[in-house]
Amino acid sequence: MHTPLELYNIKPSDLPAPPQAALEMLRACAREDIDNKQLAAFAQTDPVLTAEVLRVVNTPLFGIAQEVSSVRHAISLLGLRALRNIVLCLMVREAVQQHAIPGFDITLFWEDTLRRAVAARWLGMRAGLDKDDCFSAGLLQDFGLLILFYLHPEVAAEFIQLRALDPAQRYTREKSLFGNTHDEVMLLLIRQWSLPPSLESAIGLHHQPRTEDAILSRVLYAADWINAVFCVPGMNSVLECVRTLLGDEFGLDADVIDPYFTQLPAEVTDTAAALGLHIQAQVDFEQLMRQANMRLARENTDYQELTWQLEKAIAERDRLAAELNREIAIAQEVQRHLMPDTQADDLPVMGLNLPARNISGDFFDYQLLRDGNICFAIGDVSGKGINAGLLMAKTASLFHCLAKHIPDPAKILAIINNEICETSVRGFFVTMTAGIYNPQTQVVRLVNAGHLPSLLLQRGQAPRWFEASEQPLGILPDCRFSLSEPIALRGGTLYLYSDGVTEAKTADGSVLECAGLATLLQRHQDKPPRQRLRTVIKAVQPQQQLHDDMTLLMINGELA
């Protein structure tokens, strides 16, 4: 297993002695012929042991609702294994006192010891072992290191550098520093203290576990590496080793490992309080990760590290891009619901919207009123992208709500204008044409707030244009808006459109413009209304990405 005992440089008499009562109690816990009453009687012979058992059993760690004042009751609630842990902790805590090694940070040592013990308990439960046995072994596995420093106080300052190494590096450095290693010392101590033989094999092999070795030794090996995650500066490489180790040995993946690392500091703190060990405030795992990443960024500037950072940045970019795409998809769906999503062919009002980007700054809407009239609107927000889309959503929502209750487009635009002026930012404004149409009389009245002229096409007649008469929305508050004179369709069709249509290029590379739009619509005026709208879209280079949002709205007098 290791170097024969007679070749060790340490004699049993060199080892510190634990409190005798605790040692006897530990041995009593291992006997099969002893009951709780006898253990309680034995514990009560030593006031310190009695007080320690009662103190620990009443800590939140055991979750006992009522205070326990009887040692026998405490032992009955704890069970032999938990009682053994309490006694064992008392033994190792009292074997080497707080100031026994000048210059040695024993607080950090206990922190590492408890972290190994708590991790061993968690891994043991995962492996189907008794959690208290694993905790005991984890508590003892590196106690030999404390004894080495106790025997060689002149190198006490080396402890800080030693704990900053991963377990494999530390084991090698330990050997060169002391001539012995902590597991060799623990073999002596286990035999001198008459601890269970199972601890001897597990602790003696925990730095070189093999597949055929007892599972407990592999639990201790993994627990040592888990502790290193919290001790080694720039712990990224250690963390990867631990993830691989826990995956290979225990079948655990990152979804289980990382959440446990997050809760481990709190478990260590609670266990320390219960066992009467003083440790410093624990740093959480996320903070350690941040510190490690900062250190890594400072110390590694070679090509491989830059490549790693680039790959990580690309992965993060892809994640954010995927998240953004999901959010944009939701925004697109919201926008689609802001415009009429079911447009019957027998309605005289019909529209079409194509965004140049993911989010449109154009919109159209119409409302069938109770008196049979139809209130309609088309709008174009200055600019493009998300900002324009948000203002579009606000404007469209306001119109959709107001048009249900106010049958006057001029009043509706006045209210929307004040709302936009109140909250507008960075000079955004909205051009908008709204109107009301009476299908019985085929009469339209419009209010055009800075939007492109509306186009009326009647068979056998020249095109008629109805220019803007008001300023755009969102520039000056408290403006008055007026309806136009009545416009009689007389079987014709009124077209409203955004500048994305008139500024688009046709197949020959020329800009469509308003006159070209009128010519195109006259050429296809015999086609059904919905097909007429699609013809316009197809005519402006559909194979290329649009440079601006395109929106068309028609009020069709042919259906009267």
C-alpha positions as CSV (number, residue, x, y, z in Angstrom):
1,M,0.0,0.0,0.0
2,H,2.7,2.5,1.1
3,T,6.2,2.6,2.6
4,P,6.4,0.1,5.5
5,L,5.7,1.7,8.9
6,E,9.3,1.2,10.2
7,L,10.6,3.3,7.3
8,Y,8.5,6.3,8.2
9,N,10.3,9.3,9.6
10,I,7.6,9.7,12.2
11,K,7.2,7.7,15.4
12,P,3.8,7.2,17.0
13,S,5.0,9.1,20.0
14,D,5.4,12.2,17.8
15,L,1.7,12.3,17.0
16,P,-0.6,14.5,19.0
17,A,-3.0,12.8,21.4
18,P,-6.7,13.5,21.3
19,P,-8.8,13.9,24.5
20,Q,-8.9,10.5,26.1
21,A,-12.6,10.5,26.8
22,A,-13.4,11.3,23.2
23,L,-11.0,8.5,22.0
24,E,-12.7,6.0,24.3
25,M,-16.1,7.1,23.2
26,L,-15.1,6.7,19.6
27,R,-14.0,3.1,20.3
28,A,-17.2,2.5,22.1
29,C,-19.2,3.6,19.1
30,A,-17.5,0.8,17.1
31,R,-18.6,-1.9,19.5
32,E,-21.6,-4.0,18.5
33,D,-22.5,-5.0,22.0
34,I,-23.1,-1.5,23.4
35,D,-26.5,0.2,23.5
36,N,-27.6,3.9,23.7
37,K,-28.0,3.7,27.4
38,Q,-24.5,2.5,27.9
39,L,-23.1,5.1,25.5
40,A,-25.0,7.9,27.3
41,A,-23.6,6.7,30.6
42,F,-20.2,6.7,29.1
43,A,-20.5,10.2,27.6
44,Q,-21.8,11.6,30.9
45,T,-18.5,10.7,32.6
46,D,-16.8,13.6,30.7
47,P,-18.5,17.1,31.0
48,V,-16.8,18.4,27.9
49,L,-18.0,15.4,25.8
50,T,-21.5,15.7,27.3
51,A,-21.7,19.5,26.5
52,E,-20.4,18.9,23.0
53,V,-22.9,16.2,22.1
54,L,-25.8,18.3,23.4
55,R,-24.6,21.5,21.7
56,V,-24.3,19.8,18.3
57,V,-27.6,17.9,18.4
58,N,-29.4,21.3,19.1
59,T,-27.9,23.1,16.1
60,P,-30.0,23.7,13.0
61,L,-28.0,21.1,11.1
62,F,-30.1,18.3,12.6
63,G,-33.4,20.1,12.3
64,I,-34.8,18.9,15.7
65,A,-37.8,21.0,16.6
66,Q,-37.5,20.8,20.4
67,E,-34.4,21.3,22.6
68,V,-32.7,18.1,23.5
69,S,-31.4,18.1,27.1
70,S,-30.7,14.5,27.7
71,V,-27.5,12.8,26.4
72,R,-29.3,9.5,26.0
73,H,-32.1,11.2,24.0
74,A,-29.5,13.0,21.9
75,I,-27.7,9.7,21.1
76,S,-31.0,8.1,20.2
77,L,-31.8,10.9,17.8
78,L,-28.3,11.1,16.3
79,G,-27.6,7.4,15.8
80,L,-24.1,5.8,16.2
81,R,-22.7,7.1,12.9
82,A,-23.6,10.8,13.5
83,L,-22.4,10.5,17.1
84,R,-19.1,9.1,15.9
85,N,-18.8,12.2,13.6
86,I,-19.3,14.5,16.5
87,V,-16.7,12.7,18.7
88,L,-14.3,12.4,15.8
89,C,-14.6,16.1,15.1
90,L,-13.9,16.8,18.8
91,M,-10.9,14.6,18.6
92,V,-9.3,16.2,15.6
93,R,-10.2,19.7,16.7
94,E,-8.7,19.2,20.2
95,A,-5.7,17.2,19.0
96,V,-4.0,20.3,17.5
97,Q,-5.1,23.5,19.2
98,Q,-5.8,26.9,17.5
99,H,-2.3,28.4,18.2
100,A,-0.3,25.2,18.4
101,I,1.5,26.0,15.1
102,P,2.8,29.6,14.9
103,G,2.2,31.2,11.5
104,F,-0.2,28.5,10.4
105,D,-3.7,29.5,9.3
106,I,-5.6,26.7,10.9
107,T,-8.9,28.5,10.0
108,L,-8.2,27.8,6.3
109,F,-7.2,24.3,7.1
110,W,-10.6,23.6,8.8
111,E,-12.4,25.2,5.9
112,D,-10.7,22.8,3.5
113,T,-11.3,19.9,5.8
114,L,-15.0,20.6,6.1
115,R,-15.4,21.1,2.4
116,R,-13.9,17.7,1.7
117,A,-16.1,16.1,4.3
118,V,-19.3,17.7,3.1
119,A,-18.4,16.9,-0.5
120,A,-17.6,13.3,0.4
121,R,-21.0,13.0,2.1
122,W,-22.7,14.2,-1.0
123,L,-20.7,11.9,-3.3
124,G,-21.2,9.0,-1.0
125,M,-25.0,9.4,-1.1
126,R,-24.7,9.5,-4.9
127,A,-22.7,6.3,-4.8
128,G,-25.0,4.5,-2.4
129,L,-22.7,4.6,0.6
130,D,-23.5,5.7,4.1
131,K,-23.3,9.4,4.2
132,D,-21.9,9.6,7.8
133,D,-19.2,7.1,7.0
134,C,-18.2,9.2,4.0
135,F,-18.3,12.4,6.2
136,S,-16.0,10.8,8.8
137,A,-13.5,9.7,6.1
138,G,-13.6,13.1,4.5
139,L,-12.9,14.7,7.8
140,L,-9.8,12.6,8.4
141,Q,-8.4,12.3,4.8
142,D,-6.1,15.3,5.0
143,F,-5.8,15.6,8.8
144,G,-2.3,14.2,8.4
145,L,-1.2,17.5,6.7
146,L,-2.0,19.4,9.9
147,I,0.1,16.9,11.8
148,L,3.0,17.4,9.4
149,F,2.9,21.1,10.0
150,Y,2.6,20.5,13.7
151,L,5.8,18.4,13.5
152,H,7.5,21.0,11.3
153,P,6.3,24.4,12.4
154,E,9.3,26.1,10.8
155,V,7.6,25.7,7.4
156,A,4.2,26.8,8.5
157,A,4.1,29.7,6.0
158,E,4.2,27.1,3.2
159,F,0.7,26.1,3.8
160,I,-0.8,29.0,1.8
161,Q,1.2,28.1,-1.2
162,L,0.5,24.4,-0.7
163,R,-3.3,24.7,-0.7
164,A,-3.2,26.8,-3.9
165,L,-2.0,23.7,-5.8
166,D,-4.3,21.0,-7.2
167,P,-4.2,17.7,-5.3
168,A,-1.7,16.0,-7.6
169,Q,0.7,19.0,-7.4
170,R,0.2,19.4,-3.7
171,Y,1.0,15.7,-3.0
172,T,4.3,16.0,-4.9
173,R,5.3,19.2,-3.1
174,E,4.3,17.8,0.2
175,K,6.6,14.8,-0.3
176,S,9.6,17.1,-1.1
177,L,8.8,19.5,1.8
178,F,8.3,16.9,4.6
179,G,9.7,13.7,3.3
180,N,6.3,12.2,4.1
181,T,2.8,12.7,2.9
182,H,-0.4,13.2,4.8
183,D,-1.9,9.8,3.9
184,E,1.1,8.1,5.3
185,V,0.8,10.0,8.5
186,M,-2.9,9.1,8.7
187,L,-2.1,5.4,8.4
188,L,-0.1,5.8,11.6
189,L,-2.8,7.8,13.3
190,I,-5.6,5.5,12.4
191,R,-3.8,2.6,14.0
192,Q,-2.8,4.6,17.0
193,W,-6.3,5.9,17.6
194,S,-7.8,2.4,16.9
195,L,-10.1,3.8,14.2
196,P,-12.1,1.5,12.0
197,P,-10.0,-0.5,9.5
198,S,-12.2,0.6,6.6
199,L,-10.8,4.1,7.1
200,E,-7.3,2.8,6.8
201,S,-7.8,1.4,3.3
202,A,-9.8,4.3,2.0
203,I,-7.6,7.1,3.3
204,G,-4.4,5.2,2.5
205,L,-5.5,4.9,-1.2
206,H,-7.3,8.2,-1.8
207,H,-4.5,9.8,-3.8
208,Q,-4.0,6.9,-6.1
209,P,-7.4,5.2,-6.4
210,R,-7.8,2.4,-8.9
211,T,-11.0,1.0,-10.4
212,E,-10.7,-2.1,-8.2
213,D,-10.2,-0.1,-5.0
214,A,-13.0,0.5,-2.6
215,I,-15.5,3.1,-3.8
216,L,-14.9,5.1,-0.6
217,S,-11.3,5.9,-1.7
218,R,-12.6,7.2,-5.0
219,V,-15.1,9.3,-3.2
220,L,-12.3,10.9,-1.1
221,Y,-10.2,11.4,-4.2
222,A,-13.0,13.3,-5.9
223,A,-13.8,15.3,-2.7
224,D,-10.2,16.4,-2.6
225,W,-10.5,17.8,-6.2
226,I,-13.8,19.5,-5.4
227,N,-12.1,21.3,-2.5
228,A,-9.4,22.4,-5.0
229,V,-12.0,24.2,-7.1
230,F,-12.4,26.6,-4.2
231,C,-8.7,27.0,-3.3
232,V,-6.7,27.0,-6.6
233,P,-6.4,30.5,-8.1
234,G,-7.7,30.6,-11.7
235,M,-9.6,27.4,-11.0
236,N,-11.0,27.0,-14.5
237,S,-8.7,24.1,-15.4
238,V,-9.4,22.4,-12.1
239,L,-13.1,22.8,-12.6
240,E,-12.9,21.1,-15.9
241,C,-10.9,18.2,-14.4
242,V,-13.5,17.9,-11.6
243,R,-16.3,17.8,-14.1
244,T,-14.6,15.1,-16.1
245,L,-13.7,13.2,-13.0
246,L,-17.3,13.3,-11.6
247,G,-18.7,12.4,-15.0
248,D,-16.4,9.4,-15.4
249,E,-16.5,8.1,-11.8
250,F,-20.1,8.9,-10.7
251,G,-22.0,9.6,-14.0
252,L,-22.7,13.2,-13.0
253,D,-23.1,16.0,-15.6
254,A,-22.7,19.8,-15.3
255,D,-26.5,20.2,-14.6
256,V,-25.9,18.4,-11.3
257,I,-22.3,19.4,-10.5
258,D,-22.6,23.2,-10.9
259,P,-25.7,23.7,-8.8
260,Y,-24.1,21.6,-6.0
261,F,-21.0,23.9,-6.2
262,T,-23.3,26.8,-5.7
263,Q,-24.8,25.3,-2.5
264,L,-21.6,23.9,-1.1
265,P,-20.3,27.1,0.7
266,A,-23.6,27.3,2.6
267,E,-23.4,23.6,3.7
268,V,-19.8,24.2,4.8
269,T,-20.8,27.2,6.9
270,D,-23.7,25.3,8.5
271,T,-21.5,22.3,9.3
272,A,-18.8,24.4,10.8
273,A,-21.3,26.1,13.1
274,A,-22.7,22.8,14.1
275,L,-19.3,21.2,14.9
276,G,-17.9,24.2,16.6
277,L,-15.2,25.0,14.0
278,H,-14.4,28.6,13.3
279,I,-14.0,29.4,9.6
280,Q,-14.2,32.6,7.6
281,A,-17.2,33.7,5.5
282,Q,-17.4,31.5,2.5
283,V,-17.1,33.0,-1.0
284,D,-19.9,31.8,-3.3
285,F,-19.1,29.7,-6.4
286,E,-20.3,32.4,-8.9
287,Q,-17.9,34.9,-7.3
288,L,-15.0,32.5,-7.5
289,M,-15.9,31.9,-11.2
290,R,-15.8,35.7,-11.8
291,Q,-12.5,36.0,-10.0
292,A,-11.0,33.1,-11.9
293,N,-12.1,34.5,-15.2
294,M,-10.6,37.9,-14.4
295,R,-7.3,36.2,-13.4
296,L,-7.3,34.1,-16.6
297,A,-7.9,37.2,-18.7
298,R,-4.9,39.0,-17.1
299,E,-2.5,36.1,-17.1
300,N,-3.2,34.3,-20.4
301,T,-2.7,36.3,-23.6
302,D,-1.2,33.7,-25.8
303,Y,-2.8,32.5,-29.0
304,Q,-4.6,29.5,-27.6
305,E,-6.1,31.6,-24.8
306,L,-7.2,34.2,-27.3
307,T,-8.7,31.5,-29.4
308,W,-10.6,30.1,-26.4
309,Q,-11.9,33.5,-25.6
310,L,-13.0,34.0,-29.2
311,E,-14.8,30.7,-29.2
312,K,-16.5,31.6,-26.0
313,A,-17.5,35.0,-27.3
314,I,-18.8,33.4,-30.5
315,A,-20.8,30.9,-28.4
316,E,-22.2,33.7,-26.3
317,R,-22.9,35.7,-29.4
318,D,-24.8,32.8,-30.9
319,R,-26.7,32.4,-27.6
320,L,-27.6,36.0,-27.5
321,A,-28.4,36.0,-31.2
322,A,-30.7,33.1,-30.6
323,E,-32.3,34.8,-27.7
324,L,-32.7,38.0,-29.7
325,N,-34.2,36.1,-32.6
326,R,-36.7,34.6,-30.2
327,E,-37.6,38.0,-28.8
328,I,-37.8,39.4,-32.4
329,A,-40.1,36.6,-33.3
330,I,-42.3,37.5,-30.4
331,A,-42.2,41.1,-31.4
332,Q,-43.1,40.2,-35.0
333,E,-46.1,38.2,-33.7
334,V,-47.2,41.1,-31.6
335,Q,-46.9,43.4,-34.6
336,R,-48.9,41.0,-36.7
337,H,-51.7,41.1,-34.1
338,L,-51.6,44.9,-34.2
339,M,-52.7,44.8,-37.8
340,P,-55.8,43.0,-39.1
341,D,-54.9,39.4,-39.5
342,T,-58.1,38.3,-41.2
343,Q,-59.2,40.3,-44.1
344,A,-62.3,39.1,-45.9
345,D,-62.5,39.5,-49.6
346,D,-66.0,41.0,-49.4
347,L,-64.8,43.9,-47.2
348,P,-64.1,47.1,-49.1
349,V,-60.9,47.8,-47.1
350,M,-57.8,45.6,-47.5
351,G,-54.1,46.0,-46.7
352,L,-50.7,44.5,-46.9
353,N,-47.5,45.1,-44.9
354,L,-43.9,43.9,-45.6
355,P,-41.2,44.9,-43.1
356,A,-37.7,45.7,-44.5
357,R,-36.2,44.3,-41.3
358,N,-37.6,42.0,-38.6
359,I,-39.6,44.7,-37.1
360,S,-41.7,47.1,-39.2
361,G,-42.1,50.9,-38.7
362,D,-45.2,50.9,-40.9
363,F,-48.7,49.9,-40.0
364,F,-52.3,49.9,-41.2
365,D,-55.6,49.2,-39.5
366,Y,-59.3,49.5,-39.9
367,Q,-62.4,49.2,-37.7
368,L,-65.9,48.3,-38.8
369,L,-68.1,50.7,-36.8
370,R,-71.6,50.0,-35.5
371,D,-73.2,52.4,-38.0
372,G,-71.6,50.5,-40.9
373,N,-68.9,53.0,-41.6
374,I,-65.2,51.9,-41.6
375,C,-62.5,53.9,-39.9
376,F,-59.1,53.2,-41.3
377,A,-55.5,54.4,-41.1
378,I,-52.0,53.9,-42.5
379,G,-48.8,55.1,-40.7
380,D,-45.1,55.3,-41.2
381,V,-42.7,55.9,-38.3
382,S,-39.5,57.9,-39.0
383,G,-36.4,55.6,-39.0
384,K,-36.2,51.8,-39.0
385,G,-35.6,48.9,-36.6
386,I,-36.5,48.3,-33.0
387,N,-37.1,52.0,-32.1
388,A,-39.4,52.6,-35.0
389,G,-41.1,49.3,-34.3
390,L,-41.8,50.3,-30.7
391,L,-43.3,53.7,-31.7
392,M,-45.3,52.0,-34.4
393,A,-46.7,49.6,-31.8
394,K,-47.7,52.5,-29.6
395,T,-49.3,54.4,-32.5
396,A,-51.1,51.4,-33.9
397,S,-52.4,50.5,-30.4
398,L,-53.7,54.0,-29.8
399,F,-55.5,54.1,-33.1
400,H,-57.0,50.6,-32.7
401,C,-58.4,51.5,-29.3
402,L,-59.6,55.0,-30.1
403,A,-61.2,54.1,-33.5
404,K,-63.7,51.8,-31.7
405,H,-65.1,54.7,-29.7
406,I,-64.4,58.0,-31.6
407,P,-65.8,58.0,-35.2
408,D,-63.8,61.1,-36.1
409,P,-60.3,60.5,-37.5
410,A,-59.3,64.2,-36.9
411,K,-60.0,63.8,-33.2
412,I,-58.2,60.5,-33.1
413,L,-55.1,62.0,-34.6
414,A,-55.1,64.9,-32.2
415,I,-55.1,62.5,-29.2
416,I,-52.4,60.3,-30.7
417,N,-50.3,63.4,-31.5
418,N,-50.4,64.6,-27.9
419,E,-49.5,61.1,-26.6
420,I,-46.5,60.8,-28.9
421,C,-45.3,64.3,-28.1
422,E,-45.5,63.5,-24.4
423,T,-43.2,60.5,-24.6
424,S,-41.3,60.9,-27.9
425,V,-37.5,60.6,-27.8
426,R,-34.6,61.4,-30.2
427,G,-36.8,63.2,-32.7
428,F,-39.0,60.3,-33.8
429,F,-42.3,61.3,-35.5
430,V,-45.1,59.6,-37.4
431,T,-46.7,60.4,-40.8
432,M,-50.2,59.1,-40.9
433,T,-53.3,59.2,-43.0
434,A,-56.6,58.3,-41.3
435,G,-60.1,58.4,-42.7
436,I,-63.7,57.2,-42.5
437,Y,-65.5,55.5,-45.3
438,N,-69.3,55.1,-45.8
439,P,-69.8,52.0,-48.0
440,Q,-73.4,53.0,-48.7
441,T,-72.6,56.4,-50.2
442,Q,-69.0,55.5,-51.3
443,V,-67.8,58.7,-49.6
444,V,-64.4,59.0,-47.9
445,R,-63.2,61.8,-45.7
446,L,-59.4,61.9,-44.9
447,V,-57.0,63.6,-42.6
448,N,-53.4,63.4,-43.8
449,A,-50.7,64.2,-41.2
450,G,-47.6,64.6,-43.3
451,H,-48.1,61.3,-45.1
452,L,-47.8,60.6,-48.9
453,P,-50.7,61.7,-51.0
454,S,-53.6,59.3,-51.3
455,L,-54.3,58.0,-54.8
456,L,-57.9,57.7,-56.3
457,L,-58.2,55.6,-59.5
458,Q,-61.5,55.6,-61.3
459,R,-62.1,53.8,-64.6
460,G,-61.8,56.1,-67.6
461,Q,-60.6,59.0,-65.3
462,A,-57.1,60.5,-64.7
463,P,-55.5,59.7,-61.3
464,R,-56.4,62.1,-58.5
465,W,-54.1,62.9,-55.6
466,F,-55.0,64.1,-52.2
467,E,-52.0,65.8,-50.5
468,A,-51.1,66.1,-46.9
469,S,-52.9,69.0,-45.1
470,E,-51.5,68.6,-41.6
471,Q,-48.0,68.2,-40.0
472,P,-46.7,64.8,-38.9
473,L,-47.6,63.4,-35.4
474,G,-45.2,63.9,-32.5
475,I,-43.7,67.2,-33.5
476,L,-45.9,69.8,-31.8
477,P,-48.5,69.1,-29.1
478,D,-52.1,70.4,-29.0
479,C,-52.5,70.6,-32.8
480,R,-55.9,70.8,-34.4
481,F,-56.6,68.4,-37.3
482,S,-59.3,68.7,-39.9
483,L,-61.1,66.3,-42.2
484,S,-60.9,66.8,-45.9
485,E,-63.9,67.5,-48.1
486,P,-65.9,64.4,-49.0
487,I,-64.3,62.3,-51.6
488,A,-66.7,60.3,-53.8
489,L,-65.3,57.0,-55.0
490,R,-68.0,56.3,-57.6
491,G,-66.9,52.8,-58.1
492,G,-63.2,53.7,-58.0
493,T,-60.5,52.7,-55.5
494,L,-58.6,54.8,-53.1
495,Y,-55.0,53.7,-52.4
496,L,-52.8,54.7,-49.4
497,Y,-49.2,53.6,-49.2
498,S,-45.9,54.2,-47.5
499,D,-42.7,55.6,-49.1
500,G,-41.2,52.1,-49.1
501,V,-43.5,51.4,-52.1
502,T,-42.8,54.5,-54.1
503,E,-39.1,54.6,-53.4
504,A,-38.6,50.9,-54.3
505,K,-36.8,50.0,-57.5
506,T,-38.5,48.0,-60.3
507,A,-36.8,45.2,-62.3
508,D,-35.1,47.7,-64.7
509,G,-33.5,49.5,-61.8
510,S,-35.7,52.6,-61.9
511,V,-37.5,54.0,-58.8
512,L,-41.2,53.4,-58.9
513,E,-42.4,56.8,-57.6
514,C,-46.0,57.9,-57.2
515,A,-46.7,58.2,-61.0
516,G,-45.2,54.7,-61.6
517,L,-47.4,53.3,-58.8
518,A,-50.5,54.9,-60.5
519,T,-49.5,53.4,-63.9
520,L,-48.9,50.0,-62.4
521,L,-52.2,49.9,-60.6
522,Q,-54.1,51.1,-63.7
523,R,-52.5,48.4,-65.7
524,H,-53.8,45.7,-63.3
525,Q,-57.1,47.2,-62.3
526,D,-59.1,44.3,-63.7
527,K,-57.4,41.8,-61.3
528,P,-59.1,41.0,-57.9
529,P,-58.3,43.5,-55.2
530,R,-55.9,41.3,-53.1
531,Q,-54.0,40.2,-56.3
532,R,-53.7,43.9,-57.3
533,L,-51.8,44.6,-54.1
534,R,-49.5,41.6,-54.5
535,T,-48.7,42.7,-58.1
536,V,-47.3,45.9,-56.8
537,I,-45.0,44.1,-54.4
538,K,-43.8,41.7,-57.1
539,A,-42.9,44.6,-59.4
540,V,-40.3,46.0,-57.0
541,Q,-37.4,43.5,-57.1
542,P,-38.9,40.9,-54.6
543,Q,-35.7,38.9,-54.9
544,Q,-33.7,41.5,-53.0
545,Q,-34.0,42.6,-49.5
546,L,-36.3,45.6,-49.1
547,H,-34.6,48.9,-48.1
548,D,-37.7,50.2,-46.4
549,D,-41.0,48.9,-45.0
550,M,-43.7,48.5,-47.6
551,T,-47.4,49.1,-46.8
552,L,-50.4,49.3,-49.1
553,L,-54.0,50.0,-48.1
554,M,-57.0,50.2,-50.5
555,I,-60.6,51.3,-50.1
556,N,-62.4,49.6,-52.8
557,G,-65.6,51.3,-54.2
558,E,-66.1,48.5,-56.6
559,L,-67.8,46.3,-54.0
560,A,-70.7,48.8,-53.3
